[in-house]
């Protein structure tokens, strides 16, 4: 992990944290200190500067790592890797290797995902160590910041284990320890993530501390826990966590207009990324929207549009259409605004309530509660203007849940790819359309440089 496992001067934590802060955390918190000159004791003796360190982690997720709305984020990368997005860029562009499934261990995109994620984890570990040492912050502040950092670390590890399988699990900033870590089994990584999230949930408040839905609280953590329990087939736990959000009608409401789901004030949002500056909007619009064909980079695979029912409101509101008279292209139109609007209108949605309904529907179905599963499934369908699905068999209801996830969550941070894996559909769906597809593509390769630097790492099969 060359990006993170460097010797760090412990006296100056700004070398770890504040370069991230300077990338765009002015939107989370306005401060006047010269951050490039703040050392460790000063940062974590003051609530404002300590909070700025933590909010810098959100900024890196928003701007650089995993959940960014640009071409380096999973919405675009796993979109082309799966069957969501068709690639129209140049054949020499790195994204084309993902699209065609000709991915190698020296791929710059893969290195970027790995290094950026572990850099973020390392910064989070530095924050946790500094919080433990601080004797100036109030207990309430320390718990808030610790809970948020544990959540972000858990979220980052969740995506890493989904993408790479067994991975090194670092919880310290110690260079010697981290530089020789071997890969921990995915199951044990998940156990560690869940332990972090349980602690975070216990110490975070139920309200949104900033007034907007841009920082983690108890329910944000519960949403991630629900997803993890679902992926691990822990049905009762998944249903329990999802219910905690669904039943909180004071904070969350699914029954809003489909057109309003991705707006700043959406009450179906659980966690959002606030744009870097007021007046800016989400980054997703800049890579997905186009006005004439052929598309400059990517388009939405037509089968998503074609598989939707005619009166599905998501077709009209979430999918754009471009034609030149001979050919028609589609694009994700969940985020519609590229220009600066003076006041930000759209925030990038990281976690939202519709997923929780679909999580609980699947969990209930697996627990034998068919009526409860249909209730949750149909709540999402009804919001989209559709009639109830009235299937009576487990397979029929499950197929409908899978299809509903496909229609509801497309282009959002890799949901489709993870679902193809979970439901063992990768070979069936991708082998006919991906020239380089092979069954070992379920996992991405460990970057070659990491293997050269750490003899305890081994490569994934097929690379």
C-alpha positions in Angstrom: 0.0 0.0 0.0 2.6 2.5 -1.2 0.2 5.4 -0.9 -0.4 5.0 2.8 2.3 3.0 4.4 4.9 5.7 4.6 6.8 6.8 7.6 4.8 9.8 9.1 6.1 12.5 11.3 3.7 12.0 14.2 4.2 15.5 15.4 2.5 17.0 12.4 -0.7 15.3 11.5 -1.6 17.9 9.0 0.7 16.1 6.6 -1.9 13.3 6.7 -5.2 15.2 7.1 -5.1 18.7 5.9 -4.1 18.1 2.3 -7.5 16.3 2.3 -9.1 19.2 4.0 -7.8 21.7 1.5 -9.3 19.7 -1.3 -12.7 20.9 -0.4 -14.0 20.9 3.1 -14.8 24.5 3.2 -18.4 23.4 2.4 -18.6 21.3 5.6 -17.1 23.8 7.9 -15.8 27.3 7.7 -12.7 28.0 9.6 -10.0 30.6 9.6 -6.9 28.8 10.9 -3.8 28.3 8.7 -4.3 24.6 8.6 -0.9 23.9 6.9 0.8 24.9 10.1 -1.3 23.1 12.7 0.3 20.3 14.5 -1.4 17.3 16.2 -2.1 18.8 19.7 -3.6 22.0 18.3 -5.9 20.1 15.8 -7.4 17.9 18.4 -7.6 20.3 21.3 -10.1 22.5 19.4 -13.6 21.3 18.3 -13.6 23.3 15.1 -10.3 22.0 13.8 -10.9 18.4 14.9 -14.2 18.5 13.2 -12.6 19.8 10.1 -10.2 16.9 10.1 -13.1 14.4 10.1 -15.2 16.3 7.5 -12.1 16.1 5.2 -12.8 12.4 5.0 -16.2 13.0 3.5 -14.6 15.4 1.0 -12.2 12.8 -0.2 -15.0 10.3 -0.7 -16.9 13.0 -2.6 -14.0 14.2 -4.8 -11.6 11.3 -5.2 -12.3 7.9 -3.8 -15.0 5.3 -4.5 -18.1 7.4 -4.1 -17.0 10.4 -6.2 -19.5 11.3 -8.9 -16.8 11.7 -11.5 -15.2 9.1 -13.8 -13.1 7.7 -10.9 -16.2 6.8 -8.9 -17.9 3.4 -8.7 -21.1 4.7 -10.4 -19.1 5.1 -13.6 -16.5 2.4 -13.2 -18.7 -0.4 -12.0 -21.4 0.8 -14.5 -19.1 0.0 -17.4 -17.8 -3.1 -15.7 -21.3 -4.5 -15.4 -24.2 -4.2 -17.9 -25.4 -0.7 -16.9 -23.3 1.6 -19.0 -22.0 1.4 -22.6 -18.6 3.0 -23.2 -18.1 5.4 -26.1 -14.8 6.9 -25.2 -11.4 6.2 -26.9 -10.3 2.6 -27.0 -7.0 3.6 -25.3 -8.8 5.1 -22.3 -8.3 3.1 -19.1 -12.1 2.9 -18.6 -12.3 0.8 -21.8 -10.3 -2.0 -20.2 -13.0 -2.3 -17.5 -15.8 -2.1 -20.1 -14.2 -4.9 -22.2 -13.0 -6.9 -19.1 -9.4 -6.8 -20.1 -8.1 -5.7 -16.7 -4.5 -6.2 -15.6 -2.8 -5.7 -12.2 -1.0 -2.6 -13.4 -4.2 -0.9 -14.5 -4.1 2.8 -13.3 -7.8 2.7 -12.4 -7.3 -0.3 -10.1 -4.3 1.3 -8.5 -6.3 4.5 -8.0 -9.1 2.7 -6.2 -6.7 0.7 -4.0 -4.3 3.6 -3.1 -7.0 6.2 -2.7 -9.1 3.9 -0.4 -6.1 3.0 1.8 -5.0 6.6 2.0 -8.4 7.5 3.3 -8.3 4.6 5.8 -4.9 5.7 7.0 -6.1 9.2 7.6 -9.1 7.8 9.5 -6.8 5.7 11.6 -4.6 8.8 12.4 -7.7 10.7 13.5 -8.8 7.8 15.7 -5.4 7.7 17.4 -5.4 11.4 17.9 -8.9 11.5 19.3 -7.8 8.8 21.8 -4.9 11.0 23.0 -6.8 14.3 23.1 -7.7 15.5 26.6 -9.1 18.8 25.5 -12.2 17.8 23.5 -15.5 17.1 25.3 -16.7 13.5 25.5 -19.7 14.4 23.3 -17.4 15.8 20.6 -15.0 12.9 20.8 -17.8 10.4 20.5 -19.3 12.3 17.5 -16.0 12.4 15.7 -15.0 8.9 16.6 -18.4 7.5 15.4 -18.2 9.3 12.1 -14.6 8.2 11.5 -15.5 4.6 12.3 -18.4 4.8 9.9 -16.2 6.1 7.1 -13.6 3.5 7.7 -16.2 0.8 7.7 -17.8 2.2 4.5 -14.4 2.2 2.7 -13.6 -1.3 3.8 -17.0 -2.5 2.7 -16.3 -1.4 -0.9 -12.8 -2.7 -0.8 -13.9 -6.2 0.3 -16.6 -6.2 -2.4 -14.2 -5.3 -5.1 -11.1 -7.3 -4.1 -12.2 -10.0 -1.7 -9.7 -10.8 1.0 -7.8 -7.6 1.8 -5.3 -6.2 4.3 -7.1 -4.7 7.3 -5.2 -1.8 8.8 -6.3 -0.2 12.1 -3.1 1.7 12.9 -0.8 4.2 11.3 2.3 2.2 12.2 4.4 1.8 9.1 6.2 -1.4 10.0 3.0 -3.1 10.9 1.0 -2.0 7.8 3.8 -2.6 5.3 3.7 -6.4 5.9 0.0 -7.0 6.4 -1.3 -10.1 4.7 -4.8 -10.4 3.3 -7.6 -11.0 5.9 -10.5 -13.2 4.9 -13.5 -11.3 3.6 -15.6 -12.9 6.4 -13.2 -11.6 9.1 -13.1 -8.2 7.4 -16.8 -8.0 7.5 -16.8 -9.0 11.2 -14.4 -6.1 11.9 -16.5 -3.7 9.9 -19.6 -4.7 11.7 -17.8 -4.2 15.1 -16.8 -0.7 14.1 -20.3 0.1 12.9 -22.0 -1.2 16.1 -19.7 1.0 18.2 -20.4 4.0 15.9 -24.1 3.5 16.1 -24.0 3.4 19.9 -22.1 6.7 20.2 -23.6 8.7 17.4 -26.8 10.8 17.9 -30.1 10.1 16.2 -30.3 13.6 14.8 -28.2 15.1 11.9 -25.6 17.3 13.7 -25.1 19.8 10.9 -28.8 20.3 10.1 -28.3 18.7 6.6 -27.9 15.0 5.8 -24.2 15.3 5.1 -22.7 13.7 8.2 -23.2 10.3 9.8 -25.7 9.7 12.6 -27.1 6.6 14.1 -29.5 6.0 11.2 -26.8 6.4 8.6 -24.8 3.7 10.3 -27.9 1.5 10.5 -28.4 1.9 6.7 -24.9 0.5 6.0 -25.4 -2.3 8.6 -28.6 -3.3 6.9 -26.8 -3.6 3.6 -23.9 -5.6 5.0 -26.2 -8.0 6.9 -28.2 -8.5 3.7 -25.0 -9.3 1.7 -24.0 -11.8 4.4 -27.5 -13.3 4.3 -28.2 -12.4 7.9 -31.8 -11.8 7.2 -33.2 -11.0 10.7 -30.4 -8.5 11.3 -30.9 -6.9 7.9 -34.6 -6.5 8.4 -34.1 -5.1 11.9 -31.7 -2.4 10.8 -33.8 -1.5 7.8 -36.9 -1.3 9.9 -35.3 1.2 12.2 -35.1 3.7 9.3 -38.4 2.8 7.6 -40.3 3.3 10.9 -38.7 6.7 11.6 -41.3 8.7 9.6 -40.2 11.9 11.3 -36.9 11.9 9.5 -37.5 9.8 6.4 -40.2 9.5 3.8 -40.2 7.4 0.7 -43.5 8.9 -0.6 -42.1 11.9 -2.4 -42.2 12.8 -6.1 -39.8 10.7 -8.1 -38.4 13.9 -9.6 -37.4 15.1 -6.1 -35.4 12.1 -4.8 -32.0 13.6 -5.7 -32.7 17.1 -4.6 -30.9 18.8 -1.7 -34.0 18.7 0.6 -35.0 15.1 -0.2 -36.5 13.4 2.8 -35.8 10.0 1.3 -32.1 10.7 1.5 -30.2 9.1 4.4 -26.7 10.4 3.6 -25.7 13.0 1.0 -22.6 14.6 -0.2 -22.8 18.4 -0.2 -21.1 20.0 -3.2 -17.7 21.5 -2.8 -19.0 25.1 -3.0 -22.5 26.6 -2.6 -24.1 26.9 -6.0 -22.3 23.8 -7.4 -24.3 20.6 -7.8 -23.5 16.9 -8.0 -20.6 15.7 -10.2 -22.7 12.9 -11.7 -24.4 15.2 -14.1 -21.1 16.2 -15.7 -20.3 12.7 -16.8 -23.7 11.2 -17.6 -25.5 14.0 -19.4 -25.2 14.7 -23.1 -27.3 16.5 -25.7 -26.2 14.9 -29.0 -25.0 11.6 -30.2 -22.9 9.6 -30.2 -22.3 10.0 -26.4 -18.9 11.5 -25.5 -18.1 8.9 -22.8 -20.9 6.6 -21.6 -24.6 5.9 -22.2 -27.1 3.9 -20.3 -27.6 0.4 -21.6 -30.9 0.5 -23.5 -32.2 -2.7 -21.8 -32.7 -0.8 -18.6 -35.2 1.5 -20.3 -36.8 -1.3 -22.3 -37.3 -3.5 -19.3 -39.3 -0.9 -17.4 -43.1 -0.9 -17.5 -44.6 1.8 -19.8 -46.0 3.9 -17.0 -43.0 3.7 -14.7 -42.3 7.3 -13.6 -38.6 6.5 -13.4 -38.4 6.2 -17.2 -39.6 9.8 -17.6 -37.7 11.3 -14.6 -34.5 9.3 -14.3 -33.6 8.4 -17.9 -32.8 10.9 -20.7 -33.1 10.2 -24.4 -31.0 11.5 -27.3 -31.6 10.7 -30.9 -30.2 11.7 -34.3 -33.1 10.4 -36.2 -31.4 7.1 -36.9 -30.1 6.0 -33.6 -31.2 6.5 -30.0 -29.1 6.7 -26.9 -30.1 6.8 -23.2 -28.4 8.4 -20.2 -28.8 8.4 -16.4 -30.8 11.5 -15.7 -31.2 11.3 -11.9 -28.9 14.4 -11.6 -29.9 17.0 -14.0 -27.9 20.1 -13.3 -24.3 20.8 -14.4 -24.2 24.6 -14.1 -23.6 26.7 -11.0 -27.1 27.7 -9.7 -26.1 30.2 -7.1 -27.7 28.0 -4.4 -27.0 24.3 -4.7 -30.1 22.3 -5.8 -28.8 18.7 -6.1 -26.7 16.8 -3.6 -25.2 13.4 -4.4 -27.1 10.7 -2.6 -25.0 8.1 -0.9 -27.7 6.2 1.0 -31.4 6.4 0.6 -34.6 5.0 1.9 -35.7 3.0 -1.2 -32.8 0.7 -0.8 -33.9 0.0 2.8 -37.3 -1.0 1.6 -35.8 -3.4 -0.9 -33.4 -4.7 1.7 -36.2 -5.5 4.0 -38.3 -7.0 1.2 -35.5 -9.4 0.4 -34.9 -10.2 4.0 -38.5 -10.8 4.8 -38.9 -13.0 1.7 -35.9 -15.2 2.9 -37.5 -15.4 6.4 -40.8 -16.7 4.8 -42.7 -13.5 5.3 -44.1 -13.3 1.8 -46.8 -10.7 2.6 -44.3 -8.4 4.3 -41.9 -8.8 1.4 -44.6 -7.8 -1.1 -45.6 -4.9 1.1 -42.1 -3.4 0.9 -41.6 -4.2 -2.7 -44.9 -2.6 -3.7 -44.2 0.5 -1.7 -41.3 1.2 -4.0 -43.3 0.2 -7.0 -46.3 2.4 -6.0 -44.0 5.4 -5.6 -42.9 4.9 -9.2 -46.5 4.9 -10.3 -46.8 1.1 -10.7 -49.4 -1.3 -9.7 -48.8 -3.9 -7.0 -46.8 -7.0 -8.0 -49.0 -9.9 -7.0 -46.7 -12.9 -7.3 -47.1 -15.7 -4.8 -44.0 -17.8 -5.2 -40.6 -17.2 -3.6 -38.9 -17.3 -6.9 -41.4 -15.0 -8.5 -41.1 -12.4 -5.7 -37.3 -12.7 -5.7 -37.1 -12.1 -9.4 -39.3 -9.0 -9.0 -37.1 -7.7 -6.2 -34.0 -8.1 -8.3 -35.7 -6.3 -11.2 -36.8 -3.5 -8.9 -33.3 -3.0 -7.6 -32.1 -2.8 -11.2 -34.6 -0.1 -12.0 -34.4 1.8 -8.8 -30.6 1.8 -8.1 -29.0 2.0 -11.6 -25.8 4.1 -11.9 -25.5 4.5 -8.1 -22.1 3.4 -6.8 -22.0 -0.2 -8.1 -25.3 -1.6 -6.9 -25.9 -3.5 -10.1 -22.4 -5.1 -10.1 -22.8 -6.2 -6.5 -26.2 -7.6 -7.2 -25.0 -9.6 -10.2 -22.4 -11.1 -7.9 -24.8 -11.8 -5.0 -27.4 -13.5 -7.2 -24.8 -15.5 -9.2 -25.9 -13.8 -12.5 -22.5 -12.5 -13.7 -21.7 -15.3 -16.1 -25.3 -15.3 -17.5 -25.5 -11.6 -18.0 -21.9 -10.6 -18.9 -20.4 -13.5 -20.9 -22.5 -12.6 -24.0 -21.5 -8.9 -24.0 -18.0 -8.6 -22.5 -15.2 -9.9 -24.9 -12.7 -10.5 -22.0 -15.2 -11.9 -19.5 -14.0 -14.8 -17.4 -15.4 -16.1 -14.1 -12.5 -14.9 -12.1 -13.5 -11.3 -13.0 -15.7 -11.4 -9.9 -12.8 -9.8 -8.1 -10.4 -7.1 -9.3 -6.7 -7.7 -9.3 -4.4 -6.6 -6.4 -2.3 -3.8 -7.9 1.1 -5.1 -9.1 3.1 -2.5 -7.1 1.5 -3.7 -3.9 2.6 -7.3 -4.6 6.2 -6.1 -5.3 6.4 -4.1 -2.1 4.7 -6.5 0.3 5.7 -10.2 0.0 2.8 -11.2 2.2 0.2 -10.3 -0.4 -0.9 -12.8 -3.0 -2.8 -12.1 -6.2 -6.4 -12.9 -6.9 -6.9 -15.9 -9.3 -7.0 -15.1 -13.0 -4.5 -12.3 -13.0 
